[in-house]
Amino acid sequence: YDVSMDESFNLGADDYDIEEVFSGNSQYVVPDYQREYSWKVDQWQELWDDIHSLIEHRDHHFLGSIVIIPRTGDIKTKELVDGQQRLSTLMVILAAIRDRLDGEDGYDHVGEVVEDMLFFRAKSDGETYQRLQLNDYHSSDFENIMKSNFGILEDSQIKACYDYYSEIFSKLPESKVETIRNEIIHSIKIIEIECGSELSAYRLFQSLNDKGLDLSEVDLIKNRLFAYANDTSDVDAEEVKDLWNGIMGVIRPE
């Protein structure tokens, strides 16, 4: 459906299962001003409990919404304004499943299926890209996990996430792990909210916060600052973004 409140606040939304989210020829990109990956054991356990419930009850699970801004360039990209934690965790889980079933008799197909969800070949240049590109703070470890390059991983939160789920899958039979993969990609639903501009995204954040959604202090400051910059004609919005990125590069909030 489409919503248009005024010329500066317009958005559209569709619901997708995970297989649909990680398909097609587009890349989700986490902008540099976003905080780094921050989920920990409590969030990983909660997501795992939701996944396990899907297997028990054969139902659907709604994982919330993500907010994106379409971008044009050499490849089609979607700037991920909100949803980094969920999408990156799901991709790490899929990578852990791929690695758990690698070389197991009868599951040779799984690696190829999962790879197609983690990477895509762009029609524009024929190059292979990750479906999700994190910002500089965790990009290296995330990329290495996607490519199964474990020898050069650092001690990061992304690595801890991979280790957490790998430990779970190591204790399960191959058939159960394959069932989990199927449930994840077909039974988990996400709503993708597409904003026509950055200003729309910032105003959406403000609206969500007014309705009681728990946003971090850093997110609120960022969104208020950027919204003001976009609303004020004598303020250079691009310069404000550059200054914010510089601040984030120094403080790097946990």
BAVO-109660 format. One record per atom (N, C-alpha, C): residue in three letters; atom name; x, y, z. Coordinates in steps of 0.05 Angstrom, whole numbers, plus 5000, padded with zeros to 4 digits. Example, Ala and Ser with C-alpha at 12.3 -4.5 7.8 and 13.67 -1.06 7.14 Angstrom:
REM BAVO-109660
Ala|N|5264|4886|5156
Ala|CA|5246|4910|5156
Ala|C|5264|4934|5156
Ser|N|5257|4955|5142
Ser|CA|5273|4979|5143
Ser|C|5258|5001|5157
***
This chain:
REM BAVO-109660
Tyr|N|5017|4976|5000
Tyr|CA|5000|5000|5000
Tyr|C|5018|5025|5000
Asp|N|5006|5048|4993
Asp|CA|5021|5073|4993
Asp|C|5008|5093|5011
Val|N|5025|5109|5024
Val|CA|5015|5129|5042
Val|C|5028|5156|5034
Ser|N|5012|5177|5032
Ser|CA|5023|5203|5025
Ser|C|5010|5224|5043
Met|N|5025|5234|5063
Met|CA|5014|5253|5082
Met|C|5018|5281|5072
Asp|N|5041|5287|5059
Asp|CA|5046|5312|5045
Asp|C|5070|5307|5027
Glu|N|5079|5328|5013
Glu|CA|5100|5324|4993
Glu|C|5126|5315|5006
Ser|N|5131|5321|5031
Ser|CA|5156|5314|5044
Ser|C|5154|5289|5061
Phe|N|5131|5278|5064
Phe|CA|5128|5254|5081
Phe|C|5111|5234|5066
Asn|N|5124|5218|5049
Asn|CA|5110|5198|5034
Asn|C|5125|5172|5036
Leu|N|5111|5150|5037
Leu|CA|5124|5124|5040
Leu|C|5106|5102|5029
Gly|N|5118|5080|5023
Gly|CA|5103|5056|5015
Gly|C|5113|5032|5031
Ala|N|5097|5012|5034
Ala|CA|5104|4989|5050
Ala|C|5094|4963|5038
Asp|N|5110|4942|5040
Asp|CA|5102|4915|5031
Asp|C|5113|4895|5051
Asp|N|5099|4872|5054
Asp|CA|5110|4851|5071
Asp|C|5123|4830|5054
Tyr|N|5145|4819|5065
Tyr|CA|5160|4798|5050
Tyr|C|5169|4777|5070
Asp|N|5172|4752|5060
Asp|CA|5186|4732|5076
Asp|C|5216|4736|5071
Ile|N|5232|4722|5086
Ile|CA|5261|4726|5085
Ile|C|5273|4718|5058
Glu|N|5261|4698|5046
Glu|CA|5271|4690|5019
Glu|C|5267|4712|4999
Glu|N|5245|4727|5002
Glu|CA|5240|4750|4984
Glu|C|5257|4774|4991
Val|N|5263|4778|5017
Val|CA|5280|4800|5025
Val|C|5308|4797|5013
Phe|N|5319|4772|5015
Phe|CA|5345|4767|5004
Phe|C|5344|4754|4976
Ser|N|5332|4769|4958
Ser|CA|5330|4760|4930
Ser|C|5331|4784|4912
Gly|N|5332|4780|4886
Gly|CA|5333|4802|4868
Gly|C|5361|4813|4864
Asn|N|5362|4836|4851
Asn|CA|5387|4849|4844
Asn|C|5390|4876|4858
Ser|N|5389|4876|4884
Ser|CA|5393|4900|4900
Ser|C|5408|4894|4925
Gln|N|5421|4914|4936
Gln|CA|5438|4911|4960
Gln|C|5428|4931|4982
Tyr|N|5425|4920|5006
Tyr|CA|5420|4937|5029
Tyr|C|5446|4948|5039
Val|N|5447|4974|5044
Val|CA|5472|4987|5052
Val|C|5467|5002|5078
Val|N|5483|4996|5099
Val|CA|5481|5010|5124
Val|C|5498|5035|5122
Pro|N|5486|5059|5125
Pro|CA|5502|5084|5123
Pro|C|5522|5087|5146
Asp|N|5542|5103|5141
Asp|CA|5564|5105|5161
Asp|C|5554|5118|5187
Tyr|N|5533|5135|5186
Tyr|CA|5524|5148|5210
Tyr|C|5508|5130|5229
Gln|N|5502|5106|5220
Gln|CA|5488|5087|5237
Gln|C|5507|5076|5258
Arg|N|5497|5069|5281
Arg|CA|5513|5056|5302
Arg|C|5521|5028|5292
Glu|N|5542|5018|5303
Glu|CA|5551|4992|5295
Glu|C|5533|4969|5305
Tyr|N|5539|4945|5296
Tyr|CA|5523|4922|5304
Tyr|C|5525|4919|5334
Ser|N|5502|4917|5348
Ser|CA|5502|4918|5377
Ser|C|5485|4896|5391
Trp|N|5473|4878|5376
Trp|CA|5458|4857|5389
Trp|C|5476|4839|5405
Lys|N|5465|4829|5427
Lys|CA|5480|4812|5445
Lys|C|5463|4787|5451
Val|N|5472|4772|5472
Val|CA|5461|4745|5477
Val|C|5430|4747|5481
Asp|N|5421|4767|5495
Asp|CA|5392|4769|5500
Asp|C|5376|4770|5474
Gln|N|5385|4786|5456
Gln|CA|5371|4789|5430
Gln|C|5374|4764|5413
Trp|N|5398|4752|5413
Trp|CA|5403|4727|5398
Trp|C|5385|4705|5409
Gln|N|5383|4703|5435
Gln|CA|5366|4682|5448
Gln|C|5337|4686|5441
Glu|N|5328|4712|5442
Glu|CA|5300|4718|5436
Glu|C|5293|4710|5407
Leu|N|5311|4716|5389
Leu|CA|5307|4709|5361
Leu|C|5307|4678|5357
Trp|N|5325|4665|5371
Trp|CA|5326|4636|5370
Trp|C|5301|4623|5381
Asp|N|5290|4634|5403
Asp|CA|5265|4624|5414
Asp|C|5242|4627|5394
Asp|N|5242|4650|5379
Asp|CA|5221|4654|5359
Asp|C|5224|4634|5336
Ile|N|5249|4629|5328
Ile|CA|5253|4609|5306
Ile|C|5245|4581|5315
His|N|5252|4574|5340
His|CA|5245|4548|5350
His|C|5215|4545|5352
Ser|N|5201|4566|5359
Ser|CA|5172|4566|5360
Ser|C|5159|4561|5333
Leu|N|5172|4572|5312
Leu|CA|5162|4567|5285
Leu|C|5162|4537|5279
Ile|N|5183|4524|5287
Ile|CA|5185|4495|5281
Ile|C|5164|4479|5297
Glu|N|5159|4488|5321
Glu|CA|5140|4474|5338
Glu|C|5112|4477|5329
His|N|5105|4501|5320
His|CA|5077|4508|5314
His|C|5071|4512|5285
Arg|N|5091|4512|5268
Arg|CA|5087|4515|5239
Arg|C|5071|4540|5233
Asp|N|5078|4562|5245
Asp|CA|5064|4587|5242
Asp|C|5082|4607|5229
His|N|5072|4632|5227
His|CA|5089|4654|5217
His|C|5097|4672|5240
His|N|5120|4684|5236
His|CA|5130|4703|5257
His|C|5136|4729|5243
Phe|N|5124|4751|5255
Phe|CA|5129|4778|5245
Phe|C|5153|4790|5259
Leu|N|5174|4797|5244
Leu|CA|5198|4806|5256
Leu|C|5200|4837|5256
Gly|N|5177|4850|5251
Gly|CA|5177|4879|5252
Gly|C|5181|4891|5224
Ser|N|5189|4916|5224
Ser|CA|5193|4931|5199
Ser|C|5221|4940|5196
Ile|N|5229|4944|5171
Ile|CA|5254|4957|5165
Ile|C|5248|4982|5148
Val|N|5265|5002|5150
Val|CA|5260|5027|5136
Val|C|5283|5032|5116
Ile|N|5276|5036|5091
Ile|CA|5297|5039|5071
Ile|C|5292|5064|5054
Ile|N|5314|5074|5042
Ile|CA|5312|5096|5022
Ile|C|5325|5085|4997
Pro|N|5311|5083|4975
Pro|CA|5322|5073|4950
Pro|C|5344|5093|4940
Arg|N|5366|5082|4930
Arg|CA|5387|5098|4919
Arg|C|5394|5088|4890
Thr|N|5402|5107|4873
Thr|CA|5410|5100|4847
Thr|C|5441|5101|4845
Gly|N|5452|5084|4828
Gly|CA|5481|5083|4825
Gly|C|5488|5061|4806
Asp|N|5513|5052|4808
Asp|CA|5522|5030|4790
Asp|C|5505|5005|4795
Ile|N|5497|5000|4820
Ile|CA|5478|4978|4826
Ile|C|5455|4990|4842
Lys|N|5432|4976|4842
Lys|CA|5409|4985|4857
Lys|C|5414|4980|4887
Thr|N|5413|5001|4903
Thr|CA|5417|4998|4932
Thr|C|5393|5009|4947
Lys|N|5391|4999|4972
Lys|CA|5371|5008|4991
Lys|C|5385|5016|5016
Glu|N|5386|5042|5022
Glu|CA|5399|5052|5046
Glu|C|5382|5043|5070
Leu|N|5394|5028|5088
Leu|CA|5380|5016|5110
Leu|C|5380|5035|5134
Val|N|5358|5051|5136
Val|CA|5356|5071|5157
Val|C|5350|5057|5183
Asp|N|5334|5036|5183
Asp|CA|5328|5020|5207
Asp|C|5325|4991|5199
Gly|N|5337|4973|5215
Gly|CA|5335|4945|5209
Gly|C|5361|4930|5208
Gln|N|5383|4945|5212
Gln|CA|5410|4932|5210
Gln|C|5413|4908|5228
Gln|N|5404|4911|5253
Gln|CA|5409|4889|5273
Gln|C|5395|4863|5264
Arg|N|5370|4866|5255
Arg|CA|5355|4842|5248
Arg|C|5366|4829|5222
Leu|N|5370|4845|5201
Leu|CA|5379|4833|5176
Leu|C|5407|4822|5178
Ser|N|5425|4835|5191
Ser|CA|5452|4824|5194
Ser|C|5452|4799|5210
Thr|N|5436|4798|5231
Thr|CA|5435|4773|5248
Thr|C|5424|4750|5231
Leu|N|5403|4755|5216
Leu|CA|5392|4734|5199
Leu|C|5412|4724|5178
Met|N|5428|4742|5167
Met|CA|5448|4733|5148
Met|C|5470|4717|5161
Val|N|5477|4725|5185
Val|CA|5497|4709|5200
Val|C|5486|4681|5206
Ile|N|5461|4680|5214
Ile|CA|5449|4654|5219
Ile|C|5449|4636|5194
Leu|N|5442|4647|5171
Leu|CA|5442|4632|5146
Leu|C|5471|4623|5140
Ala|N|5491|4640|5145
Ala|CA|5518|4632|5140
Ala|C|5527|4609|5158
Ala|N|5518|4610|5183
Ala|CA|5524|4589|5202
Ala|C|5511|4563|5194
Ile|N|5487|4564|5184
Ile|CA|5473|4540|5174
Ile|C|5488|4529|5150
Arg|N|5496|4546|5131
Arg|CA|5511|4537|5108
Arg|C|5536|4523|5117
Asp|N|5551|4534|5136
Asp|CA|5576|4522|5144
Asp|C|5572|4496|5160
Arg|N|5550|4495|5175
Arg|CA|5543|4470|5190
Arg|C|5538|4447|5171
Leu|N|5525|4452|5148
Leu|CA|5517|4431|5130
Leu|C|5537|4426|5108
Asp|N|5558|4442|5107
Asp|CA|5578|4440|5086
Asp|C|5591|4412|5088
Gly|N|5590|4398|5066
Gly|CA|5603|4372|5064
Gly|C|5587|4349|5075
Glu|N|5564|4354|5086
Glu|CA|5547|4333|5097
Glu|C|5532|4319|5074
Asp|N|5532|4293|5074
Asp|CA|5518|4278|5053
Asp|C|5488|4285|5052
Gly|N|5479|4290|5028
Gly|CA|5450|4296|5024
Gly|C|5443|4325|5027
Tyr|N|5463|4341|5034
Tyr|CA|5457|4370|5038
Tyr|C|5475|4388|5022
Asp|N|5486|4377|5000
Asp|CA|5503|4393|4983
Asp|C|5489|4417|4971
His|N|5463|4415|4967
His|CA|5448|4436|4954
His|C|5444|4461|4973
Val|N|5446|4456|4999
Val|CA|5440|4478|5018
Val|C|5460|4501|5014
Gly|N|5486|4494|5011
Gly|CA|5506|4515|5009
Gly|C|5500|4534|4986
Glu|N|5493|4522|4963
Glu|CA|5487|4539|4939
Glu|C|5462|4556|4943
Val|N|5441|4544|4956
Val|CA|5416|4559|4961
Val|C|5422|4583|4979
Val|N|5437|4578|5001
Val|CA|5443|4599|5020
Val|C|5461|4620|5007
Glu|N|5480|4612|4991
Glu|CA|5498|4631|4978
Glu|C|5482|4651|4961
Asp|N|5461|4641|4948
Asp|CA|5444|4658|4931
Asp|C|5428|4678|4948
Met|N|5426|4673|4973
Met|CA|5412|4692|4991
Met|C|5432|4712|5004
Leu|N|5457|4704|5005
Leu|CA|5477|4722|5017
Leu|C|5490|4740|4996
Phe|N|5491|4731|4971
Phe|CA|5504|4746|4950
Phe|C|5486|4747|4925
Phe|N|5492|4766|4908
Phe|CA|5478|4767|4882
Phe|C|5497|4778|4861
Arg|N|5492|4770|4836
Arg|CA|5508|4780|4814
Arg|C|5493|4803|4800
Ala|N|5505|4826|4800
Ala|CA|5491|4850|4789
Ala|C|5490|4848|4758
Lys|N|5467|4855|4748
Lys|CA|5463|4855|4719
Lys|C|5479|4877|4705
Ser|N|5484|4899|4720
Ser|CA|5497|4922|4708
Ser|C|5527|4917|4701
Asp|N|5541|4903|4719
Asp|CA|5570|4899|4714
Asp|C|5579|4870|4716
Gly|N|5560|4852|4724
Gly|CA|5567|4823|4726
Gly|C|5583|4816|4751
Glu|N|5588|4836|4768
Glu|CA|5603|4831|4793
Glu|C|5585|4820|4815
Thr|N|5597|4806|4834
Thr|CA|5582|4794|4856
Thr|C|5584|4812|4880
Tyr|N|5560|4817|4893
Tyr|CA|5558|4834|4916
Tyr|C|5544|4820|4939
Gln|N|5551|4828|4964
Gln|CA|5536|4819|4987
Gln|C|5509|4832|4986
Arg|N|5489|4818|4995
Arg|CA|5462|4830|4996
Arg|C|5459|4851|5018
Leu|N|5477|4850|5038
Leu|CA|5477|4870|5059
Leu|C|5506|4879|5063
Gln|N|5510|4905|5062
Gln|CA|5536|4917|5066
Gln|C|5535|4934|5091
Leu|N|5550|4925|5112
Leu|CA|5551|4941|5137
Leu|C|5570|4965|5133
Asn|N|5569|4983|5154
Asn|CA|5587|5005|5152
Asn|C|5615|4997|5160
Asp|N|5633|5016|5161
Asp|CA|5662|5009|5164
Asp|C|5668|4994|5189
Tyr|N|5653|4999|5211
Tyr|CA|5660|4988|5237
Tyr|C|5660|4958|5238
His|N|5641|4945|5224
His|CA|5639|4916|5225
His|C|5639|4903|5197
Ser|N|5645|4919|5177
Ser|CA|5644|4909|5150
Ser|C|5663|4886|5144
Ser|N|5687|4888|5155
Ser|CA|5707|4867|5149
Ser|C|5700|4840|5160
Asp|N|5693|4839|5186
Asp|CA|5685|4813|5198
Asp|C|5660|4802|5185
Phe|N|5641|4819|5180
Phe|CA|5616|4809|5168
Phe|C|5622|4797|5140
Glu|N|5638|4811|5125
Glu|CA|5646|4801|5098
Glu|C|5660|4774|5100
Asn|N|5678|4772|5119
Asn|CA|5694|4747|5122
Asn|C|5675|4724|5130
Ile|N|5656|4729|5147
Ile|CA|5637|4708|5155
Ile|C|5620|4700|5131
Met|N|5611|4719|5115
Met|CA|5596|4713|5091
Met|C|5612|4695|5072
Lys|N|5638|4699|5071
Lys|CA|5655|4684|5053
Lys|C|5669|4661|5066
Ser|N|5663|4655|5091
Ser|CA|5675|4633|5106
Ser|C|5705|4636|5109
Asn|N|5714|4661|5112
Asn|CA|5742|4666|5117
Asn|C|5747|4670|5147
Phe|N|5748|4648|5162
Phe|CA|5748|4650|5191
Phe|C|5776|4655|5203
Gly|N|5797|4651|5187
Gly|CA|5824|4654|5198
Gly|C|5832|4682|5205
Ile|N|5817|4702|5193
Ile|CA|5825|4730|5198
Ile|C|5803|4745|5212
Leu|N|5785|4732|5226
Leu|CA|5765|4746|5241
Leu|C|5776|4759|5266
Glu|N|5765|4782|5272
Glu|CA|5773|4796|5297
Glu|C|5753|4789|5319
Asp|N|5758|4797|5343
Asp|CA|5741|4792|5366
Asp|C|5719|4813|5367
Ser|N|5699|4810|5350
Ser|CA|5678|4830|5347
Ser|C|5651|4819|5355
Gln|N|5631|4836|5356
Gln|CA|5604|4827|5363
Gln|C|5592|4810|5341
Ile|N|5599|4816|5316
Ile|CA|5590|4800|5294
Ile|C|5601|4771|5296
Lys|N|5626|4769|5302
Lys|CA|5638|4742|5306
Lys|C|5625|4728|5329
Ala|N|5619|4742|5351
Ala|CA|5606|4730|5374
Ala|C|5578|4719|5366
Cys|N|5564|4734|5349
Cys|CA|5538|4725|5339
Cys|C|5541|4699|5324
Tyr|N|5560|4698|5306
Tyr|CA|5565|4674|5290
Tyr|C|5572|4650|5308
Asp|N|5589|4655|5327
Asp|CA|5597|4633|5346
Asp|C|5573|4623|5362
Tyr|N|5555|4642|5370
Tyr|CA|5532|4635|5386
Tyr|C|5514|4615|5370
Tyr|N|5507|4622|5346
Tyr|CA|5489|4605|5330
Tyr|C|5504|4580|5320
Ser|N|5529|4582|5314
Ser|CA|5544|4558|5306
Ser|C|5544|4537|5328
Glu|N|5547|4546|5352
Glu|CA|5547|4527|5375
Glu|C|5520|4513|5377
Ile|N|5498|4528|5373
Ile|CA|5472|4515|5373
Ile|C|5469|4495|5351
Phe|N|5477|4502|5327
Phe|CA|5473|4484|5304
Phe|C|5491|4459|5305
Ser|N|5514|4462|5319
Ser|CA|5533|4440|5321
Ser|C|5521|4417|5337
Lys|N|5502|4423|5354
Lys|CA|5489|4403|5371
Lys|C|5464|4391|5360
Leu|N|5456|4400|5336
Leu|CA|5432|4391|5323
Leu|C|5438|4373|5300
Pro|N|5421|4353|5294
Pro|CA|5425|4336|5270
Pro|C|5420|4353|5245
Glu|N|5432|4343|5223
Glu|CA|5431|4358|5198
Glu|C|5402|4363|5189
Ser|N|5385|4343|5192
Ser|CA|5357|4346|5184
Ser|C|5343|4368|5199
Lys|N|5349|4372|5224
Lys|CA|5337|4393|5240
Lys|C|5347|4420|5231
Val|N|5373|4422|5225
Val|CA|5384|4447|5215
Val|C|5372|4455|5189
Glu|N|5367|4436|5171
Glu|CA|5355|4442|5145
Glu|C|5326|4451|5149
Thr|N|5312|4439|5169
Thr|CA|5284|4447|5175
Thr|C|5284|4476|5185
Ile|N|5304|4483|5201
Ile|CA|5306|4510|5212
Ile|C|5310|4530|5189
Arg|N|5327|4522|5170
Arg|CA|5332|4540|5147
Arg|C|5306|4545|5132
Asn|N|5291|4525|5127
Asn|CA|5266|4528|5112
Asn|C|5246|4545|5127
Glu|N|5245|4542|5153
Glu|CA|5226|4558|5169
Glu|C|5234|4587|5170
Ile|N|5260|4592|5172
Ile|CA|5270|4620|5172
Ile|C|5263|4634|5147
Ile|N|5268|4622|5124
Ile|CA|5264|4637|5099
Ile|C|5235|4638|5090
His|N|5218|4620|5099
His|CA|5191|4620|5090
His|C|5170|4630|5111
Ser|N|5178|4629|5136
Ser|CA|5158|4634|5157
Ser|C|5163|4660|5172
Ile|N|5186|4672|5169
Ile|CA|5191|4698|5182
Ile|C|5184|4720|5162
Lys|N|5167|4739|5171
Lys|CA|5158|4761|5155
Lys|C|5169|4787|5164
Ile|N|5176|4804|5145
Ile|CA|5185|4831|5151
Ile|C|5170|4851|5133
Ile|N|5163|4874|5145
Ile|CA|5151|4895|5129
Ile|C|5173|4915|5121
Glu|N|5176|4920|5095
Glu|CA|5195|4939|5085
Glu|C|5181|4965|5079
Ile|N|5189|4986|5094
Ile|CA|5177|5012|5090
Ile|C|5197|5028|5073
Glu|N|5187|5037|5050
Glu|CA|5204|5052|5032
Glu|C|5198|5082|5034
Cys|N|5218|5098|5042
Cys|CA|5215|5127|5044
Cys|C|5225|5140|5019
Gly|N|5211|5160|5010
Gly|CA|5219|5174|4986
Gly|C|5243|5192|4989
Ser|N|5250|5199|5013
Ser|CA|5272|5217|5018
Ser|C|5282|5213|5047
Glu|N|5305|5225|5053
Glu|CA|5315|5224|5080
Glu|C|5297|5238|5099
Leu|N|5286|5260|5090
Leu|CA|5268|5275|5108
Leu|C|5244|5258|5115
Ser|N|5233|5243|5096
Ser|CA|5211|5225|5103
Ser|C|5219|5205|5124
Ala|N|5243|5194|5121
Ala|CA|5253|5174|5140
Ala|C|5256|5186|5168
Tyr|N|5267|5210|5170
Tyr|CA|5271|5223|5196
Tyr|C|5244|5229|5209
Arg|N|5225|5239|5193
Arg|CA|5199|5245|5204
Arg|C|5184|5219|5213
Leu|N|5189|5198|5198
Leu|CA|5177|5172|5206
Leu|C|5188|5163|5233
Phe|N|5214|5166|5237
Phe|CA|5226|5160|5263
Phe|C|5214|5176|5285
Gln|N|5210|5201|5280
Gln|CA|5198|5218|5301
Gln|C|5170|5209|5307
Ser|N|5155|5202|5287
Ser|CA|5128|5192|5290
Ser|C|5127|5166|5307
Leu|N|5146|5148|5300
Leu|CA|5148|5123|5315
Leu|C|5155|5128|5344
Asn|N|5173|5147|5349
Asn|CA|5181|5152|5377
Asn|C|5158|5165|5392
Asp|N|5142|5182|5379
Asp|CA|5119|5194|5392
Asp|C|5099|5172|5401
Lys|N|5099|5150|5387
Lys|CA|5080|5128|5393
Lys|C|5092|5108|5412
Gly|N|5116|5114|5423
Gly|CA|5127|5098|5444
Gly|C|5147|5077|5436
Leu|N|5155|5076|5410
Leu|CA|5176|5057|5402
Leu|C|5202|5064|5415
Asp|N|5216|5044|5425
Asp|CA|5241|5048|5440
Asp|C|5264|5052|5420
Leu|N|5271|5077|5416
Leu|CA|5294|5084|5399
Leu|C|5317|5093|5417
Ser|N|5342|5088|5409
Ser|CA|5365|5096|5425
Ser|C|5368|5127|5425
Glu|N|5381|5137|5445
Glu|CA|5385|5166|5447
Glu|C|5401|5176|5423
Val|N|5420|5159|5414
Val|CA|5436|5167|5390
Val|C|5419|5169|5366
Asp|N|5401|5150|5362
Asp|CA|5383|5151|5339
Asp|C|5365|5175|5340
Leu|N|5355|5182|5364
Leu|CA|5337|5205|5366
Leu|C|5352|5231|5360
Ile|N|5376|5234|5371
Ile|CA|5392|5258|5365
Ile|C|5398|5260|5336
Lys|N|5406|5238|5324
Lys|CA|5412|5238|5295
Lys|C|5388|5246|5279
Asn|N|5366|5234|5284
Asn|CA|5342|5239|5267
Asn|C|5332|5268|5271
Arg|N|5333|5278|5296
Arg|CA|5324|5306|5300
Arg|C|5343|5325|5286
Leu|N|5369|5320|5288
Leu|CA|5389|5337|5276
Leu|C|5386|5337|5245
Phe|N|5383|5313|5233
Phe|CA|5381|5312|5204
Phe|C|5355|5324|5194
Ala|N|5333|5320|5209
Ala|CA|5307|5331|5201
Ala|C|5309|5361|5202
Tyr|N|5322|5372|5222
Tyr|CA|5325|5402|5224
Tyr|C|5341|5412|5200
Ala|N|5363|5398|5194
Ala|CA|5380|5406|5172
Ala|C|5365|5406|5146
Asn|N|5349|5386|5142
Asn|CA|5333|5385|5116
Asn|C|5311|5406|5115
Asp|N|5301|5413|5138
Asp|CA|5279|5432|5140
Asp|C|5288|5461|5138
Thr|N|5314|5466|5143
Thr|CA|5324|5494|5146
Thr|C|5340|5501|5121
Ser|N|5330|5520|5106
Ser|CA|5342|5527|5080
Ser|C|5371|5537|5082
Asp|N|5378|5551|5104
Asp|CA|5405|5561|5105
Asp|C|5425|5543|5119
Val|N|5417|5517|5122
Val|CA|5435|5497|5134
Val|C|5443|5477|5112
Asp|N|5468|5472|5109
Asp|CA|5478|5453|5089
Asp|C|5475|5425|5101
Ala|N|5454|5410|5091
Ala|CA|5448|5384|5102
Ala|C|5471|5364|5097
Glu|N|5484|5366|5075
Glu|CA|5506|5348|5069
Glu|C|5530|5352|5088
Glu|N|5535|5378|5095
Glu|CA|5556|5384|5114
Glu|C|5549|5373|5141
Val|N|5524|5375|5149
Val|CA|5515|5364|5175
Val|C|5520|5334|5176
Lys|N|5514|5320|5154
Lys|CA|5518|5291|5153
Lys|C|5548|5284|5156
Asp|N|5565|5300|5142
Asp|CA|5594|5295|5143
Asp|C|5604|5300|5172
Leu|N|5594|5321|5185
Leu|CA|5602|5326|5213
Leu|C|5593|5303|5231
Trp|N|5568|5294|5227
Trp|CA|5558|5272|5243
Trp|C|5575|5247|5239
Asn|N|5581|5240|5214
Asn|CA|5598|5217|5209
Asn|C|5625|5219|5223
Gly|N|5636|5244|5224
Gly|CA|5661|5248|5238
Gly|C|5659|5243|5268
Ile|N|5637|5252|5279
Ile|CA|5632|5248|5308
Ile|C|5629|5218|5314
Met|N|5614|5204|5297
Met|CA|5609|5176|5301
Met|C|5635|5160|5298
Gly|N|5653|5170|5281
Gly|CA|5678|5156|5278
Gly|C|5696|5158|5302
Val|N|5691|5178|5319
Val|CA|5707|5182|5343
Val|C|5694|5167|5367
Ile|N|5668|5170|5371
Ile|CA|5656|5159|5395
Ile|C|5647|5131|5391
Arg|N|5639|5123|5367
Arg|CA|5630|5096|5361
Arg|C|5613|5084|5384
Pro|N|5588|5092|5387
Pro|CA|5572|5083|5410
Pro|C|5568|5053|5410
Glu|N|5567|5041|5434
Glu|CA|5562|5012|5436
Glu|C|5533|5006|5432
***
